């Protein structure tokens, strides 16, 4: 049976969600992300903004230069996640769905008897009419061609409005569709690989597909045959309905470089708590703790250490992160970005021993704090040193726990 694979991509998702909250933004050049004066970057931008040259990951200050009338909207990350869940529930016409990100997924609809184009139209209509979101869909016999088809279809619509396109590549026409496209359209071909291919006059996917095997072996070794297969439109990868989480991390870029140790340690604690909370919510723990430091000149270092057993406790993550920080931070050196991550993930297992009681107490306390924050918000309970006392209040009232 010929496979029917769909690639679904919500058009400028963050912007589309913001337009639901504020319809006056529709058709206007705007970007979702951080403020320029806080070193923010563009997380997503409307298609009207793209007409001026604004792009995702661009510094917001640069975006405002290329588009002086750009409207900057602060992100609502929690809301994006909720809307994404609604989309994924709405398109669940098959159990074979591979969620790639908050706004992107693959689907295997081989088991649905309708033509692939009809299935795509039905899904697009559902998302358009029920959730009022634009979505573009690519379809083919495999994931590789479906994804490229969707990207190509969206690129053909130059407009200040979302593309909301459907592009289907019929069975047997995969290689012909790919042939005229630039090699960098192919999954696995980045700038460096494209540069190496261009040095041999290989600039299109078709040219790559026709390159002698010995040339590709010389250039890419054992990866050569796989690259040629992809250039011919061959891709047997299945839909993966489950993905293992490799790591959990959080980082922050400061509005201005920080060099005060107290402030930096406070940020490390906050990041450690965020990472710990995400681990516990996913019922995971990790054994490798990592920190990331970026200096004023944008140079970046990462340092890590592995613990004897896995943890998801805020304090243990924080204490390990502090040790790494103190070992690698030249005192007084300004820090532009700082991050904390945990990897080596698995089920929470602790090697109980001499400090068993302390570990269990910390674990129970953390669970209780998580429960309170889940019900009443993250600010319902805070560490005592974070609470600034109001001198006009009775000092004997509202004391922090």
C-alpha positions as CSV (number, residue, x, y, z in Angstrom):
1,X,0.0,0.0,0.0
2,X,1.3,3.4,-1.0
3,X,1.9,5.5,2.1
4,X,0.1,8.8,2.6
5,X,2.1,11.2,4.8
6,X,1.1,14.7,5.8
7,X,3.2,17.5,7.2
8,X,1.2,20.2,9.1
9,X,2.7,23.6,9.9
10,X,0.7,26.3,11.7
11,X,1.6,29.6,9.8
12,X,3.4,32.1,12.1
13,X,1.7,30.4,15.0
14,X,2.6,32.8,17.8
15,X,1.4,35.7,15.7
16,X,-1.8,33.9,14.8
17,X,-2.5,33.3,18.5
18,X,-1.9,37.0,19.3
19,X,-4.3,38.0,16.5
20,X,-7.0,35.9,18.3
21,X,-6.5,38.1,21.4
22,X,-6.2,41.4,19.4
23,X,-7.8,41.2,15.9
24,X,-6.6,44.7,15.2
25,X,-3.1,43.2,14.6
26,X,-4.3,41.4,11.4
27,X,-2.5,42.5,8.3
28,X,-0.1,44.7,10.3
29,X,3.7,44.2,10.6
30,X,4.2,42.9,14.1
31,X,6.6,40.6,15.9
32,X,6.3,38.5,19.0
33,X,9.3,38.5,21.3
34,X,11.4,40.5,23.7
35,X,11.8,44.3,23.7
36,X,14.8,45.8,21.8
37,X,16.0,47.7,24.9
38,X,16.2,44.3,26.7
39,X,18.2,42.6,24.0
40,X,15.1,40.7,22.8
41,X,14.9,38.6,19.7
42,X,12.0,37.9,17.3
43,X,10.3,34.7,18.2
44,X,7.8,35.0,15.4
45,X,6.7,37.7,13.0
46,X,3.6,38.3,10.9
47,X,3.7,37.9,7.1
48,X,3.3,41.6,6.8
49,X,6.5,42.1,8.8
50,X,8.3,39.5,6.6
51,X,7.6,41.7,3.6
52,X,10.0,44.2,5.1
53,X,12.7,41.6,5.8
54,X,11.9,40.8,9.4
55,X,12.8,37.2,10.3
56,X,12.6,34.9,13.3
57,X,15.6,34.9,15.6
58,X,16.6,38.4,14.4
59,X,17.5,40.8,17.1
60,X,14.5,43.0,17.8
61,X,16.6,46.1,17.5
62,X,17.5,45.1,13.9
63,X,13.9,44.2,13.1
64,X,12.8,47.7,14.1
65,X,15.5,49.1,11.8
66,X,14.3,47.2,8.8
67,X,10.6,47.9,9.7
68,X,10.3,51.2,11.6
69,X,6.5,50.7,12.1
70,X,6.9,47.2,13.6
71,X,4.6,46.5,16.5
72,X,6.3,44.5,19.2
73,X,4.1,42.1,21.2
74,X,5.2,40.3,24.4
75,X,4.8,36.6,24.2
76,X,2.2,34.6,26.2
77,X,4.0,31.2,26.3
78,X,1.4,29.4,28.4
79,X,-1.4,30.3,26.1
80,X,0.5,29.1,23.0
81,X,0.9,25.7,24.6
82,X,-2.9,25.5,25.3
83,X,-3.8,26.5,21.8
84,X,-1.3,23.9,20.4
85,X,-3.0,21.2,22.5
86,X,-6.3,22.1,21.0
87,X,-4.9,21.9,17.4
88,X,-3.3,18.5,18.1
89,X,-6.6,17.2,19.5
90,X,-8.5,18.5,16.6
91,X,-6.3,16.8,13.9
92,X,-6.3,13.5,15.7
93,X,-8.0,11.5,12.9
94,X,-5.3,8.8,13.2
95,X,-3.2,7.5,16.1
96,X,-0.1,7.9,13.9
97,X,0.9,11.5,14.7
98,X,4.4,12.7,15.3
99,X,4.5,16.1,17.1
100,X,7.7,17.9,16.0
101,X,7.1,21.1,17.9
102,X,4.4,23.3,19.3
103,X,3.3,24.2,15.8
104,X,4.4,21.3,13.6
105,X,3.5,17.7,13.1
106,X,3.6,14.7,10.8
107,X,0.7,12.3,10.2
108,X,0.4,8.9,8.6
109,X,-3.1,8.8,7.0
110,X,-2.5,5.7,4.9
111,X,-5.3,3.9,6.7
112,X,-7.9,6.6,5.7
113,X,-9.4,5.6,2.4
114,X,-10.0,9.1,1.1
115,X,-7.6,10.8,-1.3
116,X,-4.7,12.5,0.5
117,X,-5.7,15.9,-0.9
118,X,-9.2,15.5,0.5
119,X,-7.9,14.5,3.9
120,X,-5.6,17.6,3.9
121,X,-8.5,19.9,2.9
122,X,-10.7,18.5,5.7
123,X,-7.9,19.0,8.4
124,X,-7.2,22.5,7.1
125,X,-10.9,23.4,7.2
126,X,-11.2,22.1,10.8
127,X,-8.3,24.2,12.0
128,X,-9.4,27.3,10.0
129,X,-13.1,27.2,11.1
130,X,-13.0,25.9,14.6
131,X,-9.8,27.5,15.9
132,X,-9.5,30.4,13.5
133,X,-5.8,29.6,12.8
134,X,-4.1,29.4,9.4
135,X,-2.3,26.1,8.7
136,X,-0.3,24.9,5.7
137,X,-0.1,21.2,4.8
138,X,2.3,19.2,2.6
139,X,1.6,15.7,1.5
140,X,3.6,12.9,-0.1
141,X,4.6,9.2,0.2
142,X,7.2,10.0,2.9
143,X,8.1,12.6,5.6
144,X,11.0,14.1,3.7
145,X,9.1,15.0,0.6
146,X,6.0,16.1,2.5
147,X,8.0,18.5,4.6
148,X,9.8,20.0,1.6
149,X,6.5,20.2,-0.3
150,X,5.0,22.2,2.5
151,X,7.9,24.6,2.7
152,X,7.9,25.0,-1.1
153,X,4.2,25.6,-1.2
154,X,4.3,28.3,1.5
155,X,7.3,30.0,-0.2
156,X,5.2,30.4,-3.4
157,X,2.7,32.7,-1.8
158,X,4.2,36.1,-1.4
159,X,1.6,38.1,0.6
160,X,1.2,40.0,3.9
161,X,-1.3,37.3,4.8
162,X,-0.6,33.7,6.0
163,X,-0.2,31.3,3.1
164,X,-2.7,28.6,4.4
165,X,-1.6,26.4,1.5
166,X,-1.9,22.7,0.6
167,X,0.8,21.1,-1.6
168,X,0.5,17.4,-2.5
169,X,3.3,15.5,-4.4
170,X,1.8,12.5,-6.2
171,X,3.4,9.1,-5.9
172,X,6.1,8.6,-8.4
173,X,6.8,12.3,-9.0
174,X,9.0,12.8,-5.9
175,X,12.4,12.9,-7.7
176,X,11.0,15.2,-10.4
177,X,9.6,17.6,-7.8
178,X,12.9,17.8,-5.9
179,X,15.2,18.0,-8.9
180,X,15.1,21.8,-9.5
181,X,15.2,22.8,-5.9
182,X,18.4,24.1,-4.3
183,X,20.4,21.4,-2.4
184,X,20.0,23.2,0.9
185,X,16.2,22.5,0.7
186,X,17.1,18.9,1.4
187,X,17.1,17.7,5.0
188,X,20.7,17.1,6.2
189,X,22.3,19.6,3.9
190,X,23.4,22.6,5.9
191,X,25.5,25.6,4.7
192,X,28.8,23.8,4.9
193,X,27.6,20.8,3.1
194,X,26.0,23.0,0.4
195,X,29.3,24.9,0.1
196,X,31.2,21.6,-0.5
197,X,28.7,20.5,-3.1
198,X,28.7,23.9,-4.8
199,X,32.5,23.7,-5.2
200,X,31.8,20.7,-7.5
201,X,29.0,22.4,-9.4
202,X,26.3,20.6,-7.5
203,X,23.7,23.2,-6.7
204,X,20.3,21.5,-7.2
205,X,18.8,18.3,-5.6
206,X,18.6,16.8,-9.1
207,X,22.3,17.3,-9.7
208,X,23.0,15.7,-6.3
209,X,20.8,12.7,-7.3
210,X,22.8,12.2,-10.4
211,X,26.3,12.5,-8.8
212,X,28.4,9.4,-9.1
213,X,28.5,7.2,-5.9
214,X,32.3,7.4,-5.7
215,X,32.2,11.2,-5.6
216,X,29.7,11.2,-2.7
217,X,31.8,8.5,-0.9
218,X,34.8,10.7,-1.2
219,X,33.0,13.7,0.1
220,X,30.8,12.2,2.8
221,X,31.9,8.6,3.4
222,X,29.3,6.3,4.7
223,X,26.7,9.1,4.6
224,X,27.0,9.5,0.9
225,X,24.5,6.7,-0.1
226,X,21.9,8.1,2.4
227,X,22.3,11.6,1.0
228,X,21.8,10.4,-2.6
229,X,18.7,8.4,-1.6
230,X,17.2,11.5,-0.1
231,X,18.0,13.5,-3.2
232,X,16.0,10.8,-5.1
233,X,13.0,11.4,-2.8
234,X,13.4,8.1,-1.0
235,X,12.7,8.1,2.8
236,X,11.5,5.1,4.7
237,X,11.4,6.7,8.2
238,X,8.3,5.8,10.1
239,X,6.1,8.2,12.1
240,X,7.4,8.3,15.6
241,X,4.5,8.8,18.0
242,X,6.8,9.0,21.0
243,X,10.0,11.0,21.5
244,X,12.5,10.6,24.4
245,X,13.3,13.9,26.1
246,X,17.1,14.2,26.0
247,X,17.5,17.2,28.4
248,X,15.6,19.9,30.2
249,X,17.1,23.4,30.4
250,X,16.3,27.1,30.9
251,X,18.3,30.2,30.3
252,X,18.0,33.9,30.4
253,X,19.6,36.8,28.5
254,X,20.0,39.9,30.8
255,X,18.8,43.3,29.7
256,X,22.3,44.5,30.7
257,X,25.4,42.5,31.5
258,X,25.5,41.4,35.1
259,X,28.6,41.1,37.2
260,X,27.2,41.1,40.7
261,X,27.6,37.6,42.2
262,X,24.5,37.9,44.3
263,X,22.3,38.7,41.3
264,X,23.9,35.9,39.3
265,X,23.4,33.3,42.0
266,X,19.8,34.4,42.4
267,X,19.3,33.9,38.7
268,X,20.9,30.4,38.9
269,X,18.5,29.5,41.7
270,X,15.5,30.7,39.7
271,X,16.6,28.7,36.7
272,X,17.3,25.6,38.8
273,X,13.8,25.8,40.2
274,X,12.3,26.1,36.7
275,X,14.3,23.1,35.5
276,X,13.4,21.0,38.6
277,X,9.7,21.8,38.2
278,X,9.7,20.8,34.5
279,X,11.5,17.5,35.4
280,X,9.0,16.6,38.1
281,X,6.1,17.5,35.9
282,X,7.4,15.0,33.3
283,X,8.2,12.5,36.0
284,X,11.9,12.6,35.1
285,X,15.2,13.1,36.8
286,X,18.7,13.6,35.5
287,X,22.3,12.8,36.5
288,X,24.2,15.4,34.5
289,X,24.0,19.1,35.5
290,X,25.2,21.8,33.0
291,X,25.6,25.5,33.1
292,X,25.9,27.9,30.2
293,X,27.7,31.3,30.4
294,X,27.8,33.9,27.6
295,X,30.1,36.9,28.0
296,X,29.8,40.4,26.7
297,X,31.6,39.6,23.4
298,X,29.1,36.7,22.7
299,X,31.7,34.0,23.4
300,X,30.0,31.1,25.2
301,X,31.1,28.3,27.5
302,X,29.2,25.2,28.8
303,X,30.4,23.2,31.8
304,X,28.9,20.1,33.3
305,X,29.3,17.4,35.9
306,X,27.7,14.1,36.6
307,X,26.1,13.1,39.9
308,X,26.2,9.6,41.5
309,X,22.4,9.3,41.0
310,X,19.6,11.1,39.2
311,X,17.8,14.1,40.7
312,X,15.0,16.5,40.1
313,X,15.3,18.4,43.3
314,X,15.7,22.2,43.0
315,X,18.3,22.5,45.7
316,X,20.5,19.7,44.4
317,X,20.4,21.1,40.9
318,X,21.2,24.6,42.3
319,X,24.1,23.6,44.5
320,X,25.7,21.7,41.6
321,X,25.2,24.6,39.3
322,X,26.7,27.0,41.8
323,X,29.9,24.8,42.1
324,X,30.2,24.9,38.3
325,X,29.6,28.6,38.2
326,X,32.2,29.4,40.9
327,X,34.8,27.2,39.1
328,X,34.4,28.9,35.8
329,X,33.3,32.6,36.4
330,X,36.2,35.0,36.7
331,X,35.1,37.2,39.6
332,X,33.6,40.5,38.3
333,X,33.4,39.4,34.7
334,X,30.1,40.7,33.1
335,X,27.7,37.9,32.1
336,X,25.3,38.4,29.2
337,X,23.4,35.1,29.4
338,X,23.3,32.3,32.0
339,X,21.6,28.9,31.7
340,X,21.0,25.7,33.7
341,X,20.3,22.3,32.2
342,X,19.9,18.6,33.2
343,X,20.5,15.6,31.0
344,X,21.1,11.9,31.4
345,X,17.4,11.6,32.0
346,X,15.4,8.7,33.3
347,X,12.9,7.7,36.0
348,X,13.5,9.4,39.4
349,X,15.7,6.9,41.3
350,X,17.7,8.0,44.3
351,X,20.4,5.8,46.0
352,X,19.2,6.0,49.5
353,X,21.8,5.9,52.2
354,X,23.1,8.0,55.1
355,X,21.1,11.1,54.1
356,X,17.9,9.2,53.2
357,X,15.8,11.2,55.7
358,X,17.0,14.5,54.3
359,X,16.3,13.5,50.7
360,X,12.8,12.3,51.5
361,X,12.0,15.5,53.4
362,X,13.3,17.7,50.6
363,X,11.3,15.6,48.0
364,X,8.1,15.9,50.0
365,X,8.5,19.6,50.5
366,X,9.2,20.1,46.8
367,X,6.1,18.1,45.9
368,X,4.0,20.3,48.3
369,X,5.4,23.5,46.8
370,X,4.7,22.2,43.2
371,X,1.1,21.4,44.2
372,X,0.5,24.9,45.6
373,X,2.0,26.6,42.6
374,X,0.0,24.4,40.3
375,X,-3.3,25.5,42.0
376,X,-2.6,29.1,42.8
377,X,0.2,30.3,40.5
378,X,4.0,30.3,40.8
379,X,4.2,33.4,43.1
380,X,1.9,31.9,45.8
381,X,5.0,30.7,47.7
382,X,8.5,32.1,47.6
383,X,11.8,31.8,49.4
384,X,12.0,34.2,52.2
385,X,15.0,36.2,50.9
386,X,13.0,37.0,47.7
387,X,10.2,38.8,49.5
388,X,10.8,42.5,49.9
389,X,9.1,43.7,53.1
390,X,6.9,46.7,53.0
391,X,8.0,49.0,55.8
392,X,4.5,50.4,56.2
393,X,3.1,46.9,57.0
394,X,3.0,45.4,60.4
395,X,6.2,43.4,60.6
396,X,4.4,40.7,62.6
397,X,2.0,40.0,59.8
398,X,2.3,38.1,56.5
399,X,5.7,36.7,57.4
400,X,7.1,34.4,54.8
401,X,7.0,30.7,55.4
